[in-house]
Amino acid sequence: MSTFLRLGIASVFIWGTVLGQDRPNILLLLVDDLKPALGCYGDRWAITPNIDRLAAQGVRFESAYCNQSVCAPSRNTLLLGVRSTTLGVYSLGRNFRQAAPDAVTLPQYFMNHGYRTEAVGKVLHTGHGNHEDPASWSVAPQLEKVVEYLLPENSAGGRLTREDAFFTNQMLGKVGSLPKGAAWESTDVPDRAYADGRIAEEGIRRLRAASRRPDQPFFLALGFVKPHLPFTAPQKYWDQHDPKKFTIAPDQTHPEGAPNWAGKRGGEIVNYTPLTVENLREDAMQRKLLHGYYATSTFVDAQIGKVLNELERLGLESNTVIVLWGDHGWHLGDHGYWTKHTNYEQANRIPIIVVAPGRGLAAGRSTRQLAESVDLFPTLAELAGLPEPKVPQGLDGLSLALVLRDPSHEIRDHAYHCYPRRGRMGRAIRTERYRLVEWRSVATPDAPAEYELYDYVDDPGEKRNLSSERPGVVAQLAEILARHPAAKPRR
């Protein structure tokens, strides 16, 4: 039985009415490449006072996971409520409507129920041949640059760089011939000189306009782009961090006994100068990247703080549901990996924080309940008092509303995610203690699978694949994984 049905009539009084009386606004804060490297998650290097303040007002999910650790598929799962393996879209360049033309997205569902839906910044993935979704929004989304330099020397003299070409859909067939841009930039400029400062300013402008339309609730999605590479932010945010205090990852080796295709070296990160697979092993280079990741996280935190302050100043905070979500995790040298694109913990664990004032939710609490990105579609619909979504694509997610009321409540015993690599589909489940990854050949899916098993009680750093040593645990978890439909072929 669904959470909607279990709550029954009581939900009308808790979450509002289907008829729309006192419907809450929705403020969705999406942060690109943000792992739980935040003060409220206990990270000792993070300087994120505004996100920490948000967590103190709502519920923080300690065990939340994306459904695929790469930008476009992860954003599809959030906005469609279905996993990549249900949709059959696993890459950056394929728009979800090519696979599900009649799908109703999360903002589209709210728009169909009287909301004004707006997007600023990176919400769906635009780039690599992909594009935004006009059907989801009441007005055209306002996009901003992901790859942006202010100093010409960082973009080969002001030229189009490889990653900028990808994100602006230029010269996609000739990207390898383009110069690399710098991996970082710091200069003494105002916040609005970079995209996230402008996204915050435009978000504030949209909130002010919404406050003049009190009879129409809003669904506003702000897609901040840092800490995505390149690590570009005003100098003052770099200055808040002392690079000498960073400690490089203690174990930078591939997990013992893991298939060689399960990990990664190079990829996205070596599309930036001066980075190479070789110099990424150097302590000084790793400290510079750590500095960049945490500096740009502090920068985006400051922009989120401006938006939250304006929400309060306008008197909108008492009737606005706020969700902060990172689209996937990020390897910071663990296993010797950088960026995302794996089925390991650091690439898949994400921050989810939900604040819903005046709706009977816990405040300043955390929960160990396992959660997935797909859960936010049904959760927000329920918090808004909308009918249970019956959408053409179906929903893989479960509403987290009961958990938000009682953080000790359990609605699932595992989270599910996937990542395809080198002709194999890796499907995974994460329980409170274990992760099982099943690798199957895409060309011959009926051939025997290979497995990875990690125990996060005995081996939190994933140093050793235990699948051959604990066949009983593998069999038990494989039975759970088998309850999920097989992965759809690429569409």
C-alpha positions in Angstrom: 0.0 0.0 0.0 1.4 3.4 -0.9 2.3 6.1 1.7 -0.5 8.2 0.3 -3.1 5.6 1.1 -1.6 4.8 4.5 -1.8 8.4 5.6 -5.5 8.5 4.4 -7.7 11.4 5.4 -5.2 12.6 7.9 -2.9 13.7 5.1 -5.5 16.3 4.1 -5.0 18.1 7.4 -1.3 17.6 7.6 -0.2 18.5 4.1 -3.0 20.8 2.8 -5.9 20.0 0.6 -6.2 18.6 -2.9 -8.3 21.6 -3.7 -5.3 23.8 -3.2 -6.1 25.8 -0.1 -2.9 27.0 1.5 -0.7 25.1 -0.9 3.0 25.5 -0.1 5.5 26.9 -2.4 8.4 24.7 -3.5 12.0 25.9 -3.5 14.3 23.3 -5.0 18.0 23.9 -4.6 20.1 21.7 -6.8 23.9 21.8 -6.4 26.1 20.2 -9.1 28.7 17.7 -7.9 28.0 18.4 -4.2 28.7 15.4 -2.0 27.9 15.5 1.8 31.1 17.5 2.3 29.2 19.9 4.5 29.4 21.1 8.1 26.0 19.7 9.0 27.2 16.2 7.8 30.3 16.4 10.1 32.9 17.4 7.5 35.7 19.0 9.4 37.0 21.1 6.4 33.7 22.4 5.2 32.7 26.0 5.7 29.0 25.9 4.8 27.1 27.9 7.5 24.0 28.6 5.3 23.4 24.9 4.3 24.0 24.0 8.0 21.4 26.6 9.0 18.9 25.0 6.6 19.7 21.5 8.1 18.9 22.9 11.5 15.4 23.8 10.3 14.5 20.4 8.7 15.5 16.8 8.3 18.9 15.7 7.0 19.2 12.4 5.2 22.4 10.7 6.2 22.0 7.7 3.9 20.7 9.3 0.7 22.0 8.0 -2.7 21.7 9.1 -6.3 20.5 6.6 -8.8 23.4 7.1 -11.2 26.6 9.1 -10.5 26.6 11.4 -13.6 24.8 14.7 -14.2 22.2 14.1 -16.9 20.9 10.7 -15.8 20.9 11.7 -12.1 18.8 14.8 -12.9 16.5 12.7 -15.0 15.8 10.4 -12.0 15.0 13.4 -9.8 12.7 15.1 -12.2 11.0 12.0 -13.6 10.9 9.8 -10.4 12.2 6.8 -12.3 15.6 5.2 -12.3 18.1 5.1 -15.2 17.5 1.4 -15.6 13.8 2.0 -16.0 14.2 4.8 -18.5 17.1 3.4 -20.5 19.0 6.7 -20.6 22.5 6.4 -19.1 24.5 9.1 -20.9 24.9 12.9 -20.9 23.9 13.6 -24.5 20.5 11.9 -24.8 17.4 13.8 -23.8 14.9 11.9 -21.7 12.0 12.6 -24.0 13.7 10.5 -26.7 13.0 7.5 -24.4 9.8 8.8 -22.7 8.1 11.4 -24.9 4.9 11.6 -22.9 6.6 11.7 -19.5 5.3 14.2 -16.9 8.2 15.7 -15.0 8.1 16.9 -11.3 7.7 20.6 -12.2 5.3 19.7 -15.0 3.1 17.8 -12.5 3.1 20.9 -10.2 2.3 23.2 -13.2 -0.6 20.9 -14.1 -2.0 21.6 -10.6 -1.8 25.4 -10.7 1.8 26.1 -9.8 4.0 28.6 -11.6 7.2 26.6 -12.4 10.5 28.3 -13.1 14.1 27.3 -13.5 17.3 29.2 -13.2 20.7 27.7 -13.8 21.5 24.0 -14.3 18.3 22.0 -13.5 18.2 19.4 -16.3 21.5 18.8 -18.0 22.1 21.1 -20.9 25.2 20.2 -23.0 26.9 17.2 -24.6 24.0 17.4 -27.2 21.3 17.4 -24.5 18.9 20.3 -23.9 16.3 21.6 -21.4 12.7 20.6 -21.4 10.3 23.6 -22.2 7.2 21.5 -21.3 8.3 21.5 -17.6 8.3 25.2 -17.1 5.8 28.1 -17.1 8.4 30.4 -18.6 11.6 29.5 -20.5 14.5 28.5 -18.1 17.3 30.9 -17.6 20.6 29.1 -18.2 24.0 30.0 -17.0 27.5 28.8 -17.9 29.0 25.8 -16.1 32.5 26.4 -17.5 33.5 30.0 -17.1 36.7 31.9 -16.9 37.4 35.6 -16.2 41.1 35.5 -17.0 42.0 34.8 -20.6 45.1 32.9 -19.7 42.9 30.2 -18.1 41.0 29.6 -21.4 43.9 29.5 -23.8 43.6 33.2 -24.5 39.9 33.4 -24.4 39.3 30.6 -26.8 36.5 27.9 -26.7 37.8 25.1 -24.4 36.9 21.4 -24.5 34.6 21.4 -21.5 33.0 24.7 -22.5 32.2 23.3 -25.9 30.6 20.2 -24.3 28.4 22.3 -22.0 27.4 24.8 -24.7 26.8 22.2 -27.5 29.5 23.7 -29.7 31.8 21.7 -32.0 30.8 18.5 -30.4 32.4 16.4 -33.1 35.7 18.2 -32.8 36.1 18.6 -29.0 39.4 16.7 -28.9 41.0 19.4 -31.2 40.1 22.2 -28.8 42.4 23.5 -26.0 42.0 22.6 -22.4 40.8 25.2 -19.9 42.3 25.6 -16.4 41.1 23.4 -13.6 40.8 26.4 -11.2 40.7 30.2 -11.1 40.7 32.6 -8.2 40.5 36.4 -8.6 39.3 39.4 -6.7 35.8 39.9 -8.2 32.2 40.3 -6.9 30.1 37.1 -6.5 28.0 37.9 -9.6 31.1 37.7 -11.8 30.6 33.9 -11.8 27.4 32.0 -12.6 26.3 31.1 -9.1 26.3 34.7 -8.0 24.0 35.5 -10.9 21.8 32.5 -10.3 21.3 33.7 -6.7 20.5 37.2 -7.9 18.0 35.9 -10.4 16.5 33.6 -7.8 16.0 36.5 -5.5 14.3 38.5 -8.3 12.0 35.5 -9.0 11.1 35.3 -5.3 10.2 39.0 -5.2 8.0 38.6 -8.2 6.3 35.5 -6.6 5.6 37.5 -3.5 3.5 39.8 -5.6 1.4 36.9 -6.7 0.2 35.5 -3.4 -2.7 33.6 -5.0 -0.5 31.4 -7.1 2.0 29.1 -5.5 5.5 28.8 -7.1 7.8 25.9 -7.9 11.2 27.5 -8.2 14.3 25.4 -9.1 17.7 27.0 -8.7 20.5 24.9 -10.2 23.8 26.0 -8.8 26.9 24.9 -10.8 29.7 24.7 -8.3 31.6 22.8 -7.1 31.5 21.3 -10.6 34.9 21.7 -12.4 36.5 24.1 -13.1 37.0 25.3 -9.5 36.3 29.0 -10.2 35.3 31.3 -7.4 36.1 34.8 -6.1 39.4 34.9 -4.1 37.7 35.5 -0.8 36.3 32.0 -0.8 39.6 30.5 -1.5 41.1 32.6 1.4 38.7 31.0 3.9 40.4 27.7 3.6 44.0 26.8 4.6 45.3 24.2 2.1 47.9 23.0 4.6 45.0 21.6 6.8 43.7 19.3 4.1 44.7 15.6 4.4 45.0 13.6 1.2 43.0 10.4 0.9 44.9 7.7 2.9 44.2 4.8 0.5 44.5 5.5 -3.2 44.5 2.0 -4.6 41.8 0.2 -6.5 39.8 -2.1 -4.1 41.5 -5.5 -3.8 39.7 -8.2 -5.8 37.5 -5.7 -7.7 37.1 -6.0 -11.5 39.4 -3.6 -13.2 36.6 -2.0 -15.2 34.8 -0.9 -12.0 37.1 2.0 -11.2 38.4 5.0 -13.2 41.5 6.9 -13.9 41.5 10.2 -15.9 38.3 11.0 -17.8 36.6 14.3 -17.2 39.3 15.7 -14.9 42.2 15.5 -17.4 40.2 17.7 -19.8 41.5 20.5 -17.6 45.1 21.8 -17.5 47.5 21.1 -15.9 46.0 17.8 -14.8 47.3 14.4 -16.0 46.8 10.9 -14.8 50.5 11.1 -13.6 50.5 14.4 -11.7 47.1 13.6 -10.0 49.2 11.2 -7.9 51.2 14.1 -6.5 50.4 15.4 -3.0 50.6 19.1 -4.0 48.2 18.6 -6.9 45.7 16.8 -4.7 45.8 19.5 -2.1 45.1 22.1 -4.8 42.1 20.1 -5.9 40.8 19.7 -2.4 41.3 23.4 -1.9 39.3 24.1 -5.0 36.4 21.8 -4.2 36.0 23.2 -0.7 36.4 26.8 -1.8 33.7 26.5 -4.5 31.5 24.7 -2.0 31.8 27.7 0.3 31.1 30.0 -2.6 27.8 28.2 -3.5 26.8 28.1 0.2 27.1 31.8 0.4 24.8 32.2 -2.7 22.2 29.8 -1.1 22.4 31.9 2.0 21.4 35.0 0.0 18.4 33.2 -1.4 17.3 31.9 2.0 17.7 35.4 3.6 15.5 36.9 0.9 12.9 34.2 1.3 12.7 35.1 5.0 12.7 38.8 4.4 9.7 38.4 2.1 7.8 36.4 4.7 7.6 33.4 2.4 9.6 30.9 4.5 6.5 29.9 6.6 4.8 28.4 3.6 7.7 27.2 1.5 9.0 23.6 1.3 12.7 23.7 0.7 14.8 20.8 -0.6 18.5 20.9 -1.0 19.9 18.1 -3.2 23.3 17.2 -4.7 23.1 15.4 -8.0 25.8 12.8 -7.1 28.9 12.4 -5.0 32.5 13.1 -6.0 35.7 11.1 -5.5 38.4 13.3 -3.9 41.3 10.9 -4.4 39.9 7.9 -2.6 40.9 4.8 -4.5 43.0 7.2 -6.6 39.8 8.4 -8.3 38.6 11.9 -9.1 35.2 13.2 -10.1 32.2 10.6 -10.2 31.2 7.9 -12.7 31.5 4.8 -10.4 29.4 2.6 -8.3 31.4 3.3 -5.1 30.3 5.1 -2.0 31.9 8.5 -2.6 30.4 8.8 -6.1 26.9 7.9 -5.0 26.2 9.2 -1.6 24.5 12.6 -1.7 23.1 15.3 0.6 19.3 15.6 0.9 17.8 18.2 3.3 14.1 18.8 3.5 12.5 21.7 5.3 8.7 22.0 5.5 7.6 24.5 8.2 4.2 24.3 9.8 3.5 20.8 8.3 4.2 18.6 11.3 7.7 17.7 10.3 10.7 17.1 12.5 13.2 20.0 12.6 16.9 19.8 13.2 16.8 16.0 13.0 18.7 13.5 10.9 17.7 10.1 9.7 19.5 7.0 8.7 16.6 5.9 6.5 17.9 5.0 3.1 16.6 7.3 0.4 17.1 7.8 -3.3 16.7 10.7 -5.7 13.6 9.2 -7.2 11.9 9.5 -3.9 11.6 13.3 -4.1 8.9 13.4 -6.8 6.3 11.6 -4.7 7.5 13.3 -1.5 7.0 16.8 -2.8 3.6 15.9 -4.3 2.5 14.7 -0.9 3.9 17.6 1.0 2.0 19.9 -1.3 -1.3 18.0 -0.8 -1.5 17.1 -4.5 -3.1 13.8 -5.7 -0.8 10.8 -5.7 1.1 11.1 -9.0 -0.2 8.8 -11.8 2.2 9.7 -14.6 2.9 8.0 -17.9 6.4 6.9 -17.0 5.3 5.5 -13.6 7.3 6.2 -10.4 10.1 4.2 -8.9 10.3 6.4 -5.8 8.6 6.2 -2.5 7.3 9.2 -0.5 9.5 10.1 2.4 6.7 12.0 4.1 6.4 9.5 7.0 10.2 9.7 7.6 10.0 13.5 7.6 7.4 13.3 10.4 9.3 10.5 12.3 13.0 10.2 11.3 13.1 6.7 12.9 10.4 5.4 10.5 11.6 2.9 7.8 10.2 2.7 4.3 12.9 0.8 2.5 15.7 -1.6 3.4 18.1 -0.7 0.6 18.9 2.0 -2.0 19.4 1.2 -5.7 21.8 2.7 -8.2 23.7 1.8 -11.4 26.6 2.7 -13.6 27.5 1.1 -16.9 31.2 0.7 -17.7 33.1 -0.8 -20.6 30.3 -2.8 -22.1 28.9 -4.0 -18.7 26.0 -2.8 -16.7 26.7 -2.4 -13.0 23.5 -2.5 -10.9 23.9 -2.0 -7.2 22.0 -2.0 -3.9 23.2 -0.3 -0.7 21.9 -1.6 2.6 22.7 -0.2 6.0 25.8 -2.4 6.1 26.6 -3.6 2.6 26.8 -2.7 -1.0 26.5 -5.4 -3.7 27.4 -4.5 -7.3 26.3 -6.9 -10.0 28.2 -6.6 -13.3 26.6 -8.1 -16.4 27.7 -8.0 -20.0 25.4 -5.8 -22.1 26.0 -7.9 -25.2 25.4 -11.2 -23.3 23.2 -10.4 -20.3 22.5 -14.1 -19.6 26.1 -14.9 -19.0 27.2 -15.3 -15.4 27.5 -12.0 -13.5 30.5 -10.8 -11.6 30.0 -9.3 -8.1 31.5 -6.8 -5.8 30.6 -6.9 -2.1 31.7 -4.3 0.5 31.0 -4.2 4.2 30.8 -0.7 5.6 31.0 -1.8 9.2 34.3 -3.7 8.9 35.7 -1.9 5.8 34.2 1.6 5.4 37.0 2.5 2.9 36.0 -0.3 0.5 39.5 -1.7 0.5 38.5 -5.2 -0.3 35.9 -6.9 -2.5 34.5 -9.6 -0.2 32.2 -11.4 -2.7 34.3 -14.6 -2.9 34.6 -14.7 0.9 31.0 -14.2 1.8 28.9 -16.1 -0.8 26.0 -16.3 1.6 25.7 -12.5 1.8 26.1 -12.2 -1.9 23.3 -14.7 -2.5 21.0 -12.9 0.0 21.6 -9.5 -1.6 21.5 -10.8 -5.1 18.0 -12.1 -4.4 17.0 -8.6 -3.3 18.6 -7.1 -6.4 16.7 -9.6 -8.6 13.4 -8.1 -7.5 14.3 -5.1 -9.5 13.5 -5.2 -13.2 16.4 -5.9 -15.5 18.1 -2.7 -16.9 16.6 -1.5 -20.1 18.9 -1.2 -23.1 20.2 2.2 -24.0 17.4 4.1 -25.7 
